[in-house]
Amino acid sequence: MLKFNETKQIDSVNGALQLRGEIEKIIDEIYFEGFDNIFYMGIGGTYASSMQAVTYITGKSALPVYVENAAEYLTTGNLKLTSKSVVIISSVTGSTEEMVRAVSRVKEIGARIVGFIDVKEAPLAQSVDYLVSYPANEQIKFFMAADRFMFNNGDFPQYEQFYTELDEHLAKALVEVEKAADAFGEKFAHEHKDDSMHYFVGAGNHWGAVYSYAMCYWEEQHWLRSKSIHSSEFLHGTLEVIDRDTAVTVFVGEDEQRPLSERVAKFLPRICSRYTIIDTKDYELEGISPEYRGRISHLLLRAITQRIDAHLEKINCHPMEIRRYYRQLDY
């Protein structure tokens, strides 16, 4: 398989899960000290992951949680973000301009900052109150923090059983999903390598991943035009520009908002011949109880799209690392 190292991927996911004790200690301290609200803050891909985490918590807990775009925060501010707030961020390089400036402003206010920063020597890593440094697996780390907050709040009594299953089975299960999706990913890449426009549709804890996939992967890395549409909005405008030959992919997850994507999937065959339905229910997760699948179905989505990316990169002879403008030009 292209760009696939089973041992490395298993070790990476298991390494992220082994951060749980460190994350629990941080979240427990914050929770029992008290706070007025929780903000997940990001920009670009980290904003997408933040949206996922906030949607996830909102459907399962009354905890006051918000998502904040760093660039918007720098211009508009947010009066709900106070010295008693908790701000959770993530960054690969720890040097993204908007995040560095936003964190500086948050520090002036006095809110506590939890930072998942891949490079522990980065400027951003030096600015947070609580640092967890481990490469990649951003969504796992964000959701681990969310789960611990909800556990402390009495909203997740199955917490220990859930993480026992993840510790024992998740890494291997995701690798098997990726293997199972490889042939599909190659076929999809061949069919859509020259798309002039591709609409990606999703909802629930998939929405952030769909938003990121369209923007950070197809546009930024593959240089293919795309647009992300929330399933709840597809039938309120976007359907009018879909015709027989429009490329549309619907990601159907397994959380509370599944019916929104199922509705789009049911409608599309009436007007379109180039639609694709990617349903995480079609993939086995050995060792994971059915009642927990909705909590992690967004991770299956990424395992599937990684196969598309690997084949698309090869077919179009375009390395995903290359950028035209991002970090190449000042703007």
N, C-alpha and C positions, 0 to 999 in steps of 0.2 A: 504493500500500500504506500502511496505517495505521502511523504512528510508525516510518517507515522512511526513512533517509537513507543511500543507498548509498555516497556519497563519504565521509561522516563515519565510517561503520562500517569501510570499508576502511582509511581513515587511522588509525583507532583501533587496529585489529589490527596493522597494519604498524608503528605507533609502539611498541606493546608488544614486538614482535619485535626492534625496533632497540635495545632495552635489553640485548640478549644480551651484548654486549661488556662492559658495566658489571657484569652479573650474573656473567659468567665470571670477571672479575677478583676479585670478592668471594669466590666459591665456591672458586676456585683457591687463594687465600690461606688460607682456612679449612682446606681439605683438606690442604694441605702443611704447615701448622702442626700439624695433628693434632687429633683430637677423639674423645670416647668414644661419643657418639651424637647423633642429630639429632631434634629435636622440632618438629613443626608444631603451633602452638598457635593456637586461635581461639575464638570464641563466636558462636553463631547461624550466619549465612551463612559466616563465615570458618572456623568449625569444620567446616562441611560441605566446604569446599574443602580443608581440611587432611586430612580423611578420604580424599578423592579422591587426594591426592598420596601419602599413606602407603600406600594400597592399590596404587597404581601402582608405587611403588618396591619394595614387598614381593614383588610377583610377578616382579620382574626383577633383584633384587640382594640380596646378603646384608648390605648396609649396615644398621647398627642404627638403625632409624627408628621413631618413635612419634608418635601423635596425642594431644594433650592439650587438654581443654576448660578454658578459663581459669577459669570459676567453680568447677569441680571442683578445679582445682589450688590455688585460694585456700583451699579448705577441707581438702583431703586432702594436698596436696603430692605430690611424687614423688621418692623417694630416688635414682632413676636419673638425675634432672636434676642435674648437678654443674657445677662451675666449668669443666670441660672440654667441656661440652655445647654444641651449637649450637641456638638456638631461632629458628624462622622464623615470622614473623607477617605479617598483612595487616590493613589498616583503611582504610575510606573517609574517615571524619571524623578519625580519630586521637584520639577522645575517649571511646570506649566505656569505661564505668567498670570493668568486669571486666578488660578488656585493660590499661588503665592500671595498675591495682593488681597484676595478674599480672606485667607487665613489670618493675614496681618490685621485686617479690620476686625475680625472675630476676636482676636486676642485683645485688641483695644477695648472691646466690650466686656471681655472677661469670661466668656463662655468656655467650657471645657471642650477640648478637641481630641478626638480619637482618630489617629491616622494610620491607615494601612498603606505604607510607603515601601515600594520594592527596594529602593536604594537608601539604605539607612544613613548614608553620609550626605544626602541631598539637602538643600536648603529647607524644603518643606518638612523634612523629618526632624529638623532641629527646632521647628516652631510648634509642634503639637505637644499636648500634655501627656498623651499616652501613645506610644509608638509600637506598632506591630509590623515587623519587616519580614516579608516572605514574597517571592516572585509569583506573579500571575494569580489565577484563581480568585479574582476580585469578587465575583458573585457569591462564592462559597463563604468568603470572609465577611462580606456584608450581611449575609443571611444568618451566619453564626451569631453575630452581634444582635440581630433582630430577634432570633430565637431565645437568646439569653434574657433580653429585656422582657419578652413575653412570658418566659418561664417565671421570672421573678414577680411578674404582675399577676400570676395565677391563670394565665391564658393558654398555657401549653403543658398540661400535666403529663403528656406522653414524651416529654423532652428526652429523658434518659433512654427510653426504648428506641426512639427515633435515631439518636446519635449512635447507639450501639449498632443498629443496622447499617448506618452510614459508614461507621468505622470498619465494619467487617466486610461490606459488600460494594459500597458506592464506586470506588476507583475501578475495580474490575468490571462492574456492570456498565459503566460509561464507556470503557474500552470496547466492550462487546457491542454496545449500541453503534459505536463508530465503525466497527467491522461490518455490522449488518447494513449500515447506510452507505457503504462505499460504492457499490454498484449503482445505487440510486444517484449518489452525488456525481458520478462520472456522466451518467445519462443526462442529468439536469444541466450540468456544465456545458455539454455539447449542444443541448437544445437552446440554451440562453446566452451563449458566449457573445453574440452580436446584438443583443437586445438594445433597442434605442431608448426604451424605458421599461422599467420593471417595478410593479407595485407589490410591496410586501405588507401583509395584513396580519394583525395579531392583537391579543388582549391579555388582561390579567398580568401575572408575573412573567409572561412572555413579552409583554409590550415593550419593556425597556430593551430586551434582546432584539426584537424586531426593529425598533428605532435605531439601535446601534448597528445592526447588520446592514440595513439600507445605507446608512450614512458613513459609518466607520470602515466597513468592509467593501461594499460594492462601489460606493462613490470614492472614498479616500484611497483604498488599496487596489481595487480592480479598475478604477476609472470608468465605471459603467453607471449610467444615469438610473436613478431609482428613487422611490419615495415610500416612506413608511406611513401606513394608515391604521389607526385604531379600529378594531372591528366594530365598535359601537358607532363609529362615524362613517363607515364605508357606505352604508345605505342612505346617507344624508348628503350626497354630493358626488363622491367619487364614482359611484356606479354609472353616472351619466357619461363618463369618458371611457368606459370599458366597452370594447367591441369584440368581434370574433377573434381578432389577432393580438389583442393586448395581453402581455405577460403579467399574470397575477399569481402570487403564491400566498396561501393562507396557512399560518402556523396555528394549529389547534392544540391548546394545552389541556391540563387536567385540573385546574383550580376552579374557583367559583365563577370565573368569567368564561369558562368553556362555551356555554350556550351562545355567547356573542359571536364567537368565531364559527361555530357550527352553523349559525344562521347565514353567514356569508358563504360558507362552503356549500350550503344547500342551494343558494341562489345562483352562484356563478355558472353552473352548467347551462342555464337558460339563455345566457348572453355571450358566453366566452368559450373558445375552444383551446385556449393556451393557459388554462389555469392548472395549478398544482396544489394539492392539499397535503400538508405535512402534519400528521397527527401523532403525537408522542405515545398515544395508546397502542400504536402499532409496533412498538419496540419493547422488548422484554427488559425488566430490571430485576434480575435474579437476586433474591435475598431481601428485597425491599417490599414491605407490606403495601397492599393496594391503597390503604388510607393515607399513606405518606407520599405517594407518587406526585400528587398535585403540588406539594411543597417544593419539589425538585425538578419538575418537568422542564423548566427553563434550561437546566443543565443538559438535558437530552437534546434540546433544540441546538445548543452549541455543538454538541458532539456530531450532530447531523450536518450542520452548516460547515463544519471544518472539512468534511469530505467534499462538499461542493467547492470550497475555496481551493483546496489542494489541486483538484482537477482543472478548475477554471484558470488558475495561475499557469499551469503547464500548457493548456490548450491555447491560451492567448499570449503565451510567451512574455508575460509581464510579471516580474517579481513583485510580490506584494509589499516589499520593503521600500520600493521607490516612491518618492513623492515629487510632485511638480513644485508645489508652493509651501506646504506645511513644513515649518522649521527650515525652509530654504530662503524665504523672503521675510522681511519685516513688514508687519501690517497691523 
